Amino acid sequence: MIAIMPNSVPAIAYNQFSSIEALESAYCNTSSFRVVQLEKGTLDCRIYRLVLEHGIFEFRQLETPLRIWGEKSSENITFELVLSPICGDYLSHGFRIINNTLYGFDSNRNIDLRLPKNLLMGTLIIKKKFFQNYLKLMAREDIDQSLLSSNYLQIGNQFDILQTYLLELYGLVKTRANFLNQAKINKLLLEDYLPLLITAIPPTNCHYSSSLKYSHRWKLVKQVESHLLNHLDQPITLKELCEKFYITKTPLNYAFQEMLGLSPLAYLKLLRLHAIHRVLKSADPETRITSLMHQFGFWHAGRFSMDYKKLFGESPSETLKK
């Protein structure tokens, strides 16, 4: 997902994203990576990266709720922490993330998230071999693939220690780049943080708990979502979805509302609006917006334009002119 460069000194990068396409392009270089904005308004996502020789500290500040999925590199291990209060549903593969959760470290599991707004995340992305060598140094070979494949750990009081460290580093990344750009910092940052991180991981497999019902709902939403994405230019009714997935309207609606905060058809409309936005961003200026609108199942021009502008902050014609 993210290349770790063999730099001799830290390198700090900052990006602010106000469009889905720019975020997708910068955040992952694989075509499978997708982002869907779940609420109207202009996207506001800020990413700070501190790139070291063996790892990356990344801080993501998100003001807009998003649905994200895609591939990640199997060469690195990712450790995620939430650094702000969670205002809304934060779901990873159908599991509800709470404040004292360390997660994301299963390298064989792709990204699959529903992120709430007003969120600050702190992440360490580290080379797998470097992390494994550090485990040997600390005599923690019990942290093996079996534990890492669980992907979620509740770490109790140790969470405060990790959160405090990352918040302090976040402040330095934003305000004291010159201090961090000293060569010795490259080594010291990981040597400071890794012992704290490894110590926070319990020696027994204290797996993140989640009800089977919750997991089943996420699986259902994923299956329906895949079907919707493959048929964006075809008419789809709630009745047809129920028949295809052998489910009644009430549990299907409930699963989508609980997982994504939207009904299945409202989510389909969002996916179609995003699809049109992608086309318009790279379309010929002579493209007929009305034809494109009809292709993706919108028949009322006024309502379509209103929904489009609410979501992207500009009219379809303004997007086309850019």
C-alpha positions, 0 to 999 in steps of 0.5 A: 500500500505505502512504500517505505523509503530507505532514507537516512533522515526522516521526511515529513509529508502533508496533504489535504484532500478535498476530492475522493479521486485525489485521496484514492490516488495518493493513499494507494497505488492499486486500482482496487482501492475505493473511497465513498463519501457517506454524507453531503459536503466537501471532503476534508481529509488531512494526512501527515506522514513521517517516513523513516528508514524502517517504517512510517508514522501516519496521522489521518484527520478526517472530518467527513464519514467515509466507506473505504476498501482495497488492498494493502501491502503484505510486506508491511505490518500496520498498527492503528490507534484512534487518537480522538473520541469516536463520534459515530460508528467506526467499523473494520471488517464488521467489527466495531472499533472502540477507543482502547483497540489496537488493530489492522495488523493482519497483513493478509487482510485487506482494508475494509472500513466505515469511518465516522467523521471528526476522527483522528487516527495514528498509525505505524506502518512497519517493515515486517522483517524489521518488526520480527527482528525486534520481537526476537530482541524483546523475547516476544516470539509469542506474537506470531502469525496466529495472534496477528491474524486476529487483527484486533486487540483490546489493550486496556491501560496500555492504550493511554501510553501509546495514545499519549506517545502518538499525540505528542509525535503528531504535535511535533510532526505538525509544528517542529519538522526541523527538529524531527529532520535530525538524522538521529531521530530516524532511529530513536523514534522507532526505538522509543515506540516499538517497546511500548507497542510490543509491551502493550500486546498481551502475551495471550490471545485476547481477541477483539470480541464481536457478536456473530450477528454483527459479523453476519450483517457486515458480510451481507452488506459486503455482498450486496455492495459488490452486487451494486457496484457491478450493476451501477448502470442497471435498474435495481429495486429493493425487491430484487435485492431481497430475492437475490440474497434470500432476505426480507426488506426489514433485516436488509435495511437494518443491516445497511442502516447499522453498518453504513447509516444508509438504506441499500437504495440510498447507498446505491444512489451515492455509488452512482453519484460517485461513478458519474463524478469519476467520469466527469473528472476525466471526460471530454468537455463535450460530454452530454451530462444528461446522457450520463445521468440517464446511463446511471439511472437518474431521470429527474435532472433537477433532483440529480443536480441538487443531489450531486451538488450537495455531495460534491459542492459543485454542479456536474457542469462545473466538474466537467469544466475543470 
